[in-house]
Amino acid sequence: MERKKIAVFISALYEDMVRETVEGLLKAACGENLKILFFTSFADNHTSRNYDRYQDYDIGEFVVYLLPDLKDYDALITFDTYMTGSFIAPIDQLKKEAPCPVITLGTVKEGTHSVVNDQALSFTELIEHLIKMHGCRDMVHVAGPLERSFCEERIEIFRQTLAAHGLPYDDGRVYFGTLRPECGPEIVDAIMADYAKKGDKKLPDAIVCVNDYTAMGVIQALEERGFQVPGDIIVTGYDDILRAQFNEPSLTTSAQPFFRVGQTGMETMLRLLRGENTKAVTCVPGTLCCRQSCGCEPFGIYRKDLIREKYIRTVTNLESLAFSNTNLILGGAVDETAEDIFHEIEDGCLRETGFKDAVLCLMHGWEQQKMIKDRESLWSERFDVVCGVWHGKPVKRQSLAKGQLLPAEMMDDDQPYYIFPVHHLQYFLGYFIVNPELKELGQLHIKSWLVSISAILVNWFLRNQLKDTVKELEYLYQTDMLTGLYNRRGYYRFFETYYEECRAAGTELAVFLIDMNNMKKINDRYGHSEGDFCLCTIADAMRRSAQKEEICIRTGGDEFVVLAKNYDQMMEEKYKRLIREQISQSLRRAGKNYQITVSIGCFRSVPSPTGTASIQSEAEMYLNGADKAMYTEKQNFSDA
């Protein structure tokens, strides 16, 4: 049977719920002859407090979902629940345009087959546990952003459950957080302020949080303000992430069936590919977990051995990752070439970064910092495999054909691969293909490693661009724009080097001063453009006559200087003769009806081996000597 190719869109891969969903997908796919590519991002990792600062980051991050041409895939699976809010609408559009079956996990989407947690049942069960088992009558809900559909649904379930039990409900019982622990202090302060206004009690009976992260942040904020959970107030979460079990107090929550959702989603897709009838929406129930934060599990029950074992594994992995990250940053700061950078990244991938395979693909012209706005523009781009590790060895460098995302050998094996975007804010550079170890690595740490790579690439390019700019400015600073010769600054720049070389060798240093005769007459009779032609002709003759690394300089107006090392009388005379011959030849070729004559003076001397004069004064002395010799020749020209 021909192997099917499946695209999966996910975000926040290293969060417990996403990882479990992925594990369920892969479990159901085992033995089914599928090639699965996960397109994933980290954009969901910001809180609302600083999210506005990262809008450009999301633009670059979203490009990963534009990489696959869905015409080449047999199905698309998306896990929308943990996508950042700004991604939902464009991903919905990609689903509508997809020419293949689409399965949505975590939320119901029209036009797709959806597999969801039966949160109406699960969230109701959690709230009713507080009412029936703990006698809670006064409860508030901490919700998340309303652009997340599950947040809005849980508000409605909270309202309906309270109403069904005849308990008071109004909009003032809902507080809005960010789905992250950092929102805890702000939420607790708001609840305390509202209850202080009522005057009868300090806190409600229970705070029902939209997810575990929020609940853990609320618990910490309550304890910092002197309240005990569950002694003074009950707090519940939702999801049952791993940290919920190890929190102090351990968290009462509802375990979403992430593994089963993933497994059921893949099974649904397989039925669709076989042409079987499949329900539009499949609901999978969660599991109520009653622990210490509601009082059901006694304190004194610890999982120290499990925590210690997990902590040791996590710290060991993070130390390796931090070591790799540090080497990347330090190496990238001094690397001269792109190949040096790629070698640095490849060396980092070989270390214990949590990736069994890691291959970096960069877009042609990545240095130009392109902003990708649509799929069509991206599909016209081509990518190169620039470095990485596959099967424990450095990957083969190669250019990928248009539309090809993986090297053929990776596409042909039976491994699922995860594709992360590599970008600098809104500018897309390329992507990383990885085969990750998903456990004992933190979302932020892996994200930091990938962000470091994009930053290193961009910083290397900018650093080299800056070097080129400095060279260009240096060239402009010491170059005469009309003739292309060095200007007066060039004389002083090179004089010391030539002076010291001649002093060490005991040879003569020569300085020529060349002045055009009758420049004013040519300007007055033929115009300044002809005067410029004359100056350029002299400059070209100086360059053409150079035999031994002579430095040719225009010091201003119609005056030129030549700095020459290891010269003698015969070489001096030869250089003068060659300049005049080159000028005559240029005039004949140009068909000019006037002559260009120059007066040339030269001062030669062996630098004193014990001289104490400053280089500046020596440079001026040589120029003055050449000027006197030139003036004598010019007087002879005038007398003639």
Secondary structure, 3 states (H helix, E strand, C coil): CCCEEEEEEEECCCCHHHHHHHHHHHHHHCCCCEEEEEEEECHHHCCCCCHHHHHHHHHHHHHHHHCCCHHHCCEEEEECCCCCHHHHHHHHHHHHHCCCCEEEECCCCCCCEEEEECHHHHHHHHHHHHHHHHCCCCEEEEECCCCCHHHHHHHHHHHHHHHHCCCCCCHHHEEECCCCHHHHHHHHHHHHHHHHHHCCCCCCCEEEECCHHHHHHHHHHHHHCCCCCCCCCEEECCECCHHHHHCCCCCEEEECCHHHHHHHHHHHHHHHHCCCCCCCEEEECCEEECCHHHCCCCCCCCCHHHHHHHHHHHHHHHHHHHHHHHHHHHHHHHCCCHHHHHHHHHHHHHCCCCEEEEEEEEECCHHHCECCCCHHHHHCCCEEEEEEEECCEECCCEECCCCCCCCHHHHHCCCCEEEEEEEECCEEEEEEEEEECCCCCCHHHHHHHHHHHHHHHHHHHHHHHHHHHHHHHHHHHCECCCCCCECHHHHHHHHHHHHHHHHHHCCEEEEEEEEECCHHHHHHHHCHHHHHHHHHHHHHHHHHHCCCCCEEEEEECCEEEEEEEEECHHHHHHHHHHHHHHHHHHHHHHCCCCCCCEEEEEEEECCCCCCCCCHHHHHHHHHHHHHHHHHHHHHHHHHC
